[in-house]
Amino acid sequence: MEFITAWLRETTGGLPKVFWYLWSITLIGNIASFVLIFLTFYLQSARGFTAAQVGVVLAVTGVGSVIGSTLGGVLADRWSRRRTAITGYLICMVSLLGTGMTADLSVIVAMMLANGIGISFAGTASSALVTDVVAEADRTRAFSINYWSINIGTSVAALLAPVAMQADFFLLFAFDAAGVAVLAMIMFALIPETRPTADGSEPASPISTGSLRNVLTDRVFLTFVVLFFVFQLVFKQNNAGLPLAVQRDGLDATAYGWIYVVNTLLIVIGQLFLPRLIRDRAHSKVLALGVFLVGAGFGMTALADVAWFYAVTVAVWTLGEMAYFSVLDASVAGLAPRHLRGRYFGVFSSASQLSRFAAPLFAGYLLHSYGELLWIACLVMGVGAAAAYLLTARLREHRIAQLRTTAQRPTAAAESLVGQPG
């Protein structure tokens, strides 16, 4: 019992109350996202849309996410972290209700475009908020715990989705919209504004001014974004190439569900212990290990043809997923000047959204034209990205050291928040 108490204190202790409010928002938001899980089913069965029309709706949602990530980052820096997040939640609420109330394709397209923008507004602003209120030494642990809440929420949503599909569709959209409204109220009532300003204390460098152009010309950061995009091309085969491979080997949806449950179980259990395991580890080495394991896991898929072997491959890339994402957001935060964190997270998130388009196209082309070459390509990209993370580590470490002095001096708005344990 004492061991468990000590472990809980070490893993979760000392983080600000505001972080736990944001953590709760993340958990609730992902639980309430079950509508999006069966959106394709809803559009086809309830509204009678063709597969091509459904594809348009999903693609437009992705476009909205790209727009919302960049624009939301700018607004979070120039206007307000808190108000940008609340605006995003309100946009989501209206778009969900609008989608559930109409059968008109053009209206649904417009609503889902807005939904993508709203989700990205809230997500980008929330990442900047976490970075503002959590001290640098605790950020890796905080973002790792936050990633755990994302997976818990998504798992609960996946369990709710089949039950929810039996109910009236509009009630589901209304329930989801109500959940988003709760998030907006929590943000309004409990989360203070933390937006820093450029106060002249930033180190002299090309990135110390307040323009999106400075982010887009920051070579150190853009190199990091490109490596992240490569990682995503490989990692998103979990939803792109893997289901196709399982079906090719004659396994049904039930078998695929059991294969994929390995991912959920490892994350839910392992993510609790991961902060302690990676403590004091160099982020570049953790990122390199993560992308290598993800590449290796998907590379092994070329040899898989039975359920248990597929489960082993999932276990390997899940370990890489946990390692990689445990330090990812903290690494982005370390590379961003404090008054540009919204823009940096926005551009970074845009790369993730773009990979949602690229990964299925990448998988479809290689599987159709060259078969198992897809998995060999995943292995090669994983090994190459791991090497690149290690080779570029010194540049990132220099950048982080350059910004650390400023980052360790919170603005007046954040001084009362950082270090207040929950």
N, C-alpha and C positions, 0 to 999 in steps of 0.2 A: 504493500500500500504506500509506503514511504517512497519507493522507487517511482510509482506512478505519479504521486504528488509532485516529486522533484522534476520528473519529466514534463508534466503539464506546465509547471512554473517556468521551466527553461524554454519550452516551446512557445507558450502563449503569453508569458508574463512580461510586464513592463511596457506593453504597447499602449498608445494613447486611446482614450475613450472614443475619440472621433474615428479612429481606425475601425473599432468594433462596430460602430454605427454603419460605416461604409461596408464592412464585411457583411453585416446583416442585409444591407441593400443588395449586395451581390448575390447572396444566398436566395433571398426572396425573389429577386428578379429572374434568376435561372429556374427556380421552381415554377414561376408563372409563365415560363416560355413554352409550355407544352403545346400551345396553339400552333406555333411555328413548326413543331415536329410533324404534325399531320396536315400541314397546309396543302401539300400536293394532293393528298387524298380528298380534302375538302373541295379543292378547285375542280377536281375531276368528277367526283361522285355527286356532290351537292350542287355544283354550278354547271356541270357538263362541259367543261373546257377540254379542248384537245391537248395532247402532249406538247405540241408546239406552243400553244397559248400558255400552258403552265410554265414552260421553259422561259417564255418572255417575262412572266411575272417574277420568277425567281431571279432572272438576270437583272431585271430592273431593281429588285431589292438589293442586289449586290452593288449596282451602280450607286444607289442611294447611300450604301455603307461607305463607299470610297469617297463620295462627296462629303458626307457627314464627318468622316474621320478628319479630313484636312480642314474643312470649315469649322468644325467643332474645336479643333486644336487652336485655331486663330482666335475664336471667340473666348475660349477658356483663358487665354493669355491677355487679350485686350479688353474683354468685357467683364467676365466673372466665371470662375470655375463652377460655383454653386448654381448661378442662374442658367448657365449653359446646360448643366445636367438636368435641372428642373424643366427647362424648355424642351430638352430631348424627351423626357418622360411624358410631357403633355402632348408632344407631337405623336409619340407612340400610342398614347391613349386614344386620341382622335382617329388615328389611322386604323387601329384595331376595330374600333366601333364602326368606322366607315366600311371596312372590308367585310365585316359580318352582316351589314345591312343592305348590301347591293349585290346584284348579279351582273352588273355592267362591267365588261372587261376593262374598258378605259378607266373607269373609276377605281377599280381594284388595282390596276397598274399604278395610278397616281397615289393611292393610299399606301401601297407597298414601297413605292419609291420614298415616300415620306417616312415610312416605318424604318427603312434602312438608315435614313438620315438621323432620325430620332435616337435609334439605338446607338449609333456611333457618337452622336453628341454626348449622350450620357456616359458611355464607356470611356471616351477620351478624357472628359472632364474628371471622372472618378479616378482614373489612373494618376492624373496630375494632383488631385487632392490627396491621395495616399502618399505620394512622394513629398508633398508639402508638409504633412503632419507627422510623418514617421522619420525619426533620426536616421542618418545615413547608415549607421552601424546595424540598425534593425530592419532595413528595407528588404534585404533578401529573405529574411524570416517572414516579414509581413506579407510580401507578395506571394511567397510559397503557401502561406495559410490562406490567402485570398484565392489562389488557384485551386486549393482543396475545396473551398466553398463553391466554386464554379462547377466542379465535377460532382459534388454532392447534389447541388441543385439540379443539374442536368440529368443525373440518374433518377432523382425523384420525378422530374418532369417526364422522363421516358416511361416510368411506371404508371404515371397518371394518364398519359396519352391514350392507351387502348381503352381505358375506362371512360375518358372524356369523349371519345369518338362515338359512344353510345347515346350521348345526350344531344339536346338541341344545339345546333351549331352556333346560333347567335348567342345563346347563353354562355357558350365557351368563350367567344370573343369578348362578351361583356365581363365575364369573370377575369379574363386576362387583363382587360383594360382597367378593371378595379384594382388588380394587383399592382399595375404600373402607377395608378393614382396613389396608392399607399407609399410607393417608393418616392414619389414627388413630395408627399407630405413629410416623410421622414427626413428627406434632404432639406426641406424648408424649415422644419422645426428643430433639427438637431445638428445640422452641419453648418459651421460658420464659413465665411469667405476666407480664403487663405492666399489669394492671388498675390504673388510677389511683384515688385516693380523693379525696373532697371534703375539702380540707385547710384551708379557710378563705382560700385565696389566690385563689379565683375572684372576678372582679369582681362587685360588688353588682348583681344584676339578678334579675328573676323566674325566670330559667332556671338559677340557680346552685344550686338545691336538687336533691335526688335522686329526683324522682318522675316517673313516666310522664305524669302529668297536666300537669307543666310543659312537656313536649315538645308535648303536644296543645293547649296554649294559647299556644305560641310563634308569634305571627302571622308573623314574618319567615320562619321555617322553613316553616310551613304554606303560605305563599304560594309558596315555592320548590317544595314538594311538589306543589301544584296545577299549577304550570307543567310540572313533570316528568310528571305524569299526562297533561296535554294532549299533550306531546311523544310519550309512549308510545302514545296513541290513534292518532297519525299513523304513528309508526315501525312499530308492530306490524302495519300493513297489509302488511308484507312477507310475513307468514305468513297473513294473513286475507283481505284484499281482492285482493292481487296475483295469487295463483294462480287465483282466480275470474275475474279480468279476462283473464288469459292464455288460459284455457279458452274464454271467450266469443268470443275472436277466432280460435278454431280451432287454436291451437297445442297441441302435445302435451307430455307430461311431459319428453321429451328436450329439446325446445326450452326449456322452463322451466328445466331444469337448466343449460343453457348460458347462459341469461340470468342466472341467479343466481350463476354462477361469477364474474361480474364483481365482485360484492360480496366474495367470499372473496379474490380476487387483490388487489384494492385494499387491503383491510385488512391482509393478511399482509405486503404490501410497504410500503404507506404508513405503517402504524403504527410502523415502525422509524424513520422520518424525522420523524414528527409532533412528538415531544417537543421537538426542536430548533426547529421552526417556530412552536410556540405559546409558547415560553419567553418569560417576561416579558410575555405578553399578559394583559389583564384577563379574568378568567374570565367575567364577564357578557357581554362582547363575543364571546367564543368560543362560549358557550352560545347567544347570539342568532344568530350565524352558522350554527351547527349546526342549530338548529331551523328556521331559514329555508330552508336547503338541503334538509332532509328534507321540509318542506312543499312546496317547489318541485318536487323530484324526483317526489313522489307526485302533485302537481298535474299534471305533464306526462303522467302515465299516461292522463289523459282523452283525449289526442291519439294515444296509441300504438295500433298495430294490427298491427305486424310485429315480429319478434324483435329486429332491430337497434335499433329505436326503444325497445323495452322495456329493452334493455341500456343505452342512454344514460340513461334515467330511473333505473335502478339505480345507475349511476355517480354521478349527481348526489346522490341521497339517501345513498349510501355515504360520500361526502365529508362530508356533514353528520353522519352517524353517527359517523365517526372524530373529528371536531372536538368534538362534543357530549360523547361519553363520555370523551374524553381529560382533561377537567377536571371531570367530574361528581362523582366520589367525593371528589376533593380539595375541592370546593366544600362538600359535605356535611360533611366533616371540619372545615372552617374555621368552619362555623356551629354546631358542637356543642361544649359545654363538655367538657373532656377526660374527666371521670368519668361523663358521660352519652353517650359516643359509641356504645355498644352500643344504647341506646334510640333514638337519633337514626337510626342506620343501620337499625334494625329497623322503625321507622315508615316510613322512606323506602322500604325494600324492600317493605313491605306495599302501597304505592301501585303499585309495579311489578307485583306479583302480581295486584292487582285489575284492572289494565289487561289482563291476559290474558283476563279474562272480557268486559270492556267492548269491546275492539277487534273481536273477531269479531261480536258483536251489532251494533255500530255499522256494520260493513262489510255484514253480511247485510241489515240493514234498508234502508240507503240504496241498495245495489246492486239489491235486489229492487224497491223502491218508486220510486226516482228515477234509477237507472242511474248515469251518469257524475257525478252530483252528489257522490258520495263523494269523488272526487278534487278537485273544487272546494272541498269542505269541508276537505280536508287542506291545500290551499294557504292558505285563509283562516286556519285554526288555526295554521299554521306562521308566517305573517306576524304574526298577533296575538300569539302567544307570544314571538316575537323582540322585538317592541316592548315587551311586558311585562317581559322580562328587562332591557332597557335602562332602562325607567322605574323599576324597583325596585332597580336596582344599588346606589344610594347606601345604602339601608337595609341590604343585605347587607354592604356594605363597612364600615359603621359597626359592625355586629355582629362581623364578623371582627376588626376593629381592637380592639374591646372585649375579645375573648377571646385576642388574640395574645400578650399578656404572659404569661399563664398557660401557654398552649400552648408557649411557647419555654422553659419551665422544666420539663423532664421529671421525672417522679417517680423516686424512687430505684430502682424496679424497672426503669425504662426507660433510665436514664442510661447504663448500661453497654452498651446496645444501639444507641442512636441514634448514628449517625455512624461506627460500626465498619464499614468497607467490606468487601464480600465479595471 
